Amino acid sequence: MGIDPSANIHSSAIVDDGAVIGADCQIGPFCTVGPQVKLGKGVQLKSHVVITGETEIGDETVVFPFSVIGEIPQDLKFAGENTKLIVGKRNRIREHVTMNTGTAGGGYVTRVGDDGLFMAGCHVAHDAQIGNNVILVNNVAVAGHVVIEDDVIVGGLSGLHQWVRIGRGAIIGALSMVTADVLPHALVQGPRGELDGLNLVGLKRRGVARADITALRAAFLMLKQGEGSFQERAARLADESDSEYVREMVAFITGDSDRGFLTPK
C-alpha cells in the first residue's frame, strides 16, 4: 500500500495521503491524485492530470494532460453516494478526456476495459460499461448507462444516448447521434445514426472466416426482408444458423435492453 519507492513523482504534483501508487508509475508536473485513487504498475500521468474519487487505473495506462478522471457524475439524481470508476490496463486516455464515477441507479460502477484509445475531448458518463479494444475518436460523448462491447469504434463528434448498447465489433461513423441499440458487427452512419450494413472491413481485419462473414450477410438480409417482426426473424436465425457470430447477434437482439434497435432499412 502507499507509494511504491520506484514511482517517479514530480515535485509539483499533489498526491493525497491514502492514494496507492504502483511500481514504476510516473506522475508528471501539476498532477493531482486523490486519497482513494489506486494506480497500477507503470501508469503514466503526463502533466496537469486530475485523478479523483474512488478510482482504479490499470497497469501501463497513460493519461495525457488536462484529463479529469473519476469526478462525480453529471447527474442531478446523484446524492453523494460512494461510487467507483474502474479503468483497465494499457489504455491511452488523451487530452481533455473526462470519465465519471457511477451512481446508485446504475450499479455504482463505471467500468472501462483494457487496451482502449480515448482520443482528445471524449466523455464517458456515469455507469457506462466499456469493453476491451474500444476506440472513441475525438469529442465522442458517451451518455450514462451506455454499454459498449469489445472492438467497437465510434467516430468523432458522435453521441451515444443513455442506456444504448453497442454490440461487439460495430463501427459508428463520425457525426452520428445513436439513440437505439446497435447490432454486433454493424455499420452505422448518418446524422441520426442509421444502420447501413455490416462492418466488413473490421471483420476482415480481425481474421473472421469467410464462412462466418457470409453467414452474417445472410442473417442481415433476413433481418431486413424476412417475414414477421424483427424479434421473430431473429428467433428463426437462432435455429437456422450454426455460425457463432450469427448466434452472438441473436443473443444481443434477445437480451435485456431499455432501448429499441437500429434495424436494417
Secondary structure, 3 states (H helix, E strand, C coil): CCECCCCEECCCCEECCCCEECCCCEECCCCEECCCCEECCCCEECCCCEECCEEEECCCCEECCCCEEEECCCCCCCCCCCCEEEECCCCEECCCCEEECCCHHHCCEEEECCCCEECCCCEECCCCEECCCCEECCCCEECCCCEECCCCEECCCCEECCCCEECCCCEECCCCEECCEECCCEEEECCCCEEEEECHHHHHHCCCCHHHHHHHHHHHHHHHHCCCCHHHHHHHHHHHCCCHHHHHHHHHHHCCCCCCECCCC
